Amino acid sequence: IAILIQSRGRPEVQACAACRGGPGLRPFPECRRLPGHFGGACDNCKWRDRAIRCSVRDGEDAVEVIETADTDEEDGSQQPGGRRPRVLISDGSTPSSAILIV
C-alpha cells in the first residue's frame, strides 16, 4: 500500500514529523499521501505501519461533502427546498468501503 501511495499520491507541502526526521526513518525520499484513502497517512508512515501516528493524516471528519439539487424522479423538476448536502464516501476512506488488493 505504501508503494501505491508513493506512486499515486501527491507530495505534502509540510512533511509529517516522521518524514522531517533522519533518512533512516523513511524508505521514500518524499512525504506523499492520498487524502481520503488509507486514512490519509503518508507513504513513509504507512510503510512502517505507523499510519495512526502520521501527523498529516486525514482528520476524523475528513469526508467530502457536495451540494446536489433535489429533483422529481418522474419529470426532472426541482423539489422545494433546493439543494441539500450529500456526503460522498470514497473507496478506502472507511472500513466498509475498503480497497481490496488481490
C-alpha positions as CSV (number, residue, x, y, z in Angstrom):
1,I,0.0,0.0,0.0
2,A,2.9,2.4,0.8
3,I,4.2,1.9,-2.7
4,L,0.8,2.8,-4.1
5,I,0.7,6.0,-2.0
6,Q,4.3,6.8,-3.2
7,S,3.4,6.3,-6.9
8,R,0.0,7.9,-7.0
9,G,0.0,10.3,-4.1
10,R,0.8,14.0,-4.1
11,P,3.7,15.5,-2.2
12,E,2.9,17.2,1.1
13,V,3.9,20.9,1.3
14,Q,4.7,20.4,5.0
15,A,6.1,16.9,5.5
16,C,4.9,14.9,8.6
17,A,7.0,14.7,11.7
18,A,8.5,11.3,10.8
19,C,9.5,12.4,7.3
20,R,11.2,15.5,8.7
21,G,13.4,13.2,10.8
22,G,16.5,11.5,9.6
23,P,16.6,9.5,6.4
24,G,16.9,6.2,8.4
25,L,13.3,6.7,9.4
26,R,11.8,6.7,5.9
27,P,12.2,4.4,2.9
28,F,10.9,7.0,0.4
29,P,12.5,10.4,-0.3
30,E,9.3,12.4,-0.2
31,C,6.3,12.7,2.1
32,R,3.4,11.8,-0.2
33,R,-0.2,11.0,0.6
34,L,-3.6,10.2,-1.0
35,P,-6.1,12.3,1.0
36,G,-9.3,10.3,1.6
37,H,-7.5,7.0,1.2
38,F,-5.8,4.8,3.8
39,G,-6.6,7.3,6.4
40,G,-4.6,10.0,4.6
41,A,-1.4,8.7,6.1
42,C,1.8,9.4,4.2
43,D,3.7,6.7,2.4
44,N,6.6,6.5,4.9
45,C,4.4,6.2,7.9
46,K,2.2,3.5,6.1
47,W,5.4,1.6,5.2
48,R,6.5,1.4,8.8
49,D,2.9,0.5,10.0
50,R,2.7,3.9,11.9
51,A,-0.2,5.3,9.9
52,I,-2.2,6.2,13.0
53,R,0.7,8.3,14.2
54,C,1.2,10.2,10.9
55,S,0.9,14.0,11.7
56,V,-0.6,14.8,8.2
57,R,-3.2,12.1,8.1
58,D,-6.9,12.8,7.5
59,G,-8.9,14.0,10.5
60,E,-11.9,12.2,11.9
61,D,-14.2,14.4,9.9
62,A,-12.4,14.2,6.6
63,V,-15.3,13.3,4.3
64,E,-16.1,15.2,1.1
65,V,-19.5,17.0,1.1
66,I,-21.1,18.3,-2.1
67,E,-24.3,20.1,-2.8
68,T,-26.9,18.4,-5.1
69,A,-30.2,19.5,-6.4
70,D,-33.3,17.6,-5.4
71,T,-35.3,16.6,-8.5
72,D,-38.6,14.9,-9.0
73,E,-37.7,11.5,-10.5
74,E,-40.7,11.4,-12.8
75,D,-40.4,14.7,-14.6
76,G,-36.9,16.0,-13.5
77,S,-38.3,19.2,-11.9
78,Q,-36.6,20.6,-8.9
79,Q,-38.2,19.9,-5.5
80,P,-39.0,22.6,-2.9
81,G,-36.0,23.3,-0.7
82,G,-33.5,23.4,-3.5
83,R,-30.1,22.0,-2.7
84,R,-29.1,19.6,0.1
85,P,-25.7,18.4,1.1
86,R,-24.7,14.9,0.3
87,V,-21.7,13.1,1.8
88,L,-19.5,11.2,-0.6
89,I,-17.6,8.3,0.8
90,S,-14.6,7.4,-1.4
91,D,-13.1,3.9,-1.7
92,G,-10.7,3.3,1.1
93,S,-11.9,6.0,3.4
94,T,-13.9,3.7,5.7
95,P,-13.7,0.1,6.6
96,S,-17.0,-0.6,4.9
97,S,-15.6,0.8,1.6
98,A,-12.2,-0.7,1.8
99,I,-9.9,-1.1,-1.3
100,L,-9.0,-4.8,-1.7
101,I,-5.8,-5.7,-3.4
102,V,-5.8,-9.3,-4.6
